[in-house]
Amino acid sequence: MIRMYAIYKGLQKPLVYKGFKGKFIGWGIGSLALGLVGGGLTGALTNMYLGGTIAVIAIAGGLTFTFYRQKDGLHDKTRHKGVFIHPLHLKKNYADPSP
């Protein structure tokens, strides 16, 4: 008797969580952590309300930056147009003929 099983075809797709894909999930978690730590330190050293405000602004700014960087793609590369000439700095290594 032959059994048919469905094949999972999503193995080549990037991981997606809350709209963030692949490496940008880590960027989002990093911006959350840095915002919380920065806001917590500011709140502990100065004022609780200032720390909360800084935490919210840092988290929102970090997630917005991450979201806009994600629009460039997972493998964003700088592509320069033009001709590049790399100078050669080769030295000839001759053996010393004198004894």
N, C-alpha and C positions, 0 to 999 in steps of 0.2 A: 504494500500500500504506500503510495507516494503522498507526502504531506507538503503543502505549500506554505512557506513562511514569507511574510513581508520583509523586504530589505530596506533598512534605514538608509535613505539617500542624502541625509543632511550632514554627513561627516566632513565634507569639504567647506562647509559654511562657517563663518566666524561666530563665536559665542556672542549672544545678544542679551543684554539685561537693561531694562528700563530705557531703551532707546540708544544705549551706548554699545558699541561693537568692539570686540577684540581687545586691543591694548588700551583703548580709551576707557574701559571699565576700571582699569588700574589707575588711570589719570583721575577719574571721578572719585574713586575711593581716596586717593592721595589728597585731592583738593578738600574733601570732607574732613579728613584727619587734620590737615594743616589748619583749616579754618577753625576747627574745634580747639586744637591746641593753642593757636594764636589768640583766639577769643578768651579761652580759659586763663591764659597767662596775663592777658591785658586786664581781665576782670579781677584776678587775684592781686595784681599790682596796683591798679588804679581804682576803677569803679565798675560795679557789676553791670550797669546799664551800658557803659561804653564797651565793655568786653562782649556783651551780647550783640551789640550793634556791629562790632568789628567781626565777630564770628559769622553773623548773617551775611554781611557784605563780602567777606572772604569766600564763603562757601558759594554764594550766588555768582560771584565773579569767576571762581575757579571752574564751576560747572558750565557757565556760559562760554568761557574760553575753550574748555574741552569739547563742548558741543560744536563750536565753530571750527575747531581744528579737525574734527571728525568729518566735516563736509569735504575736506580735501582728499579723503580716502585713507585706508589703513596703511598703504605703502606710499605715502607722499614723499616725493623726491624732488629736489631742486634740479630743474632742467635749464641749463644755460644755453643760449643760442649764440653761436659765433665760432670763431676759429681761435684755438688756444695753441700757443707755441711754448713748449717747455724747453728751456735751455739745457744743454748737456754739460755736465761737469765731470767729464771723464778725464782721468790722468793716465798717461802711459807709464807703466811700471817697467822700466828697463833695468836690467842687472848692471851693477857698477863694473865697467870693464877694467878698472885699475886694480892691481893686486894688493 
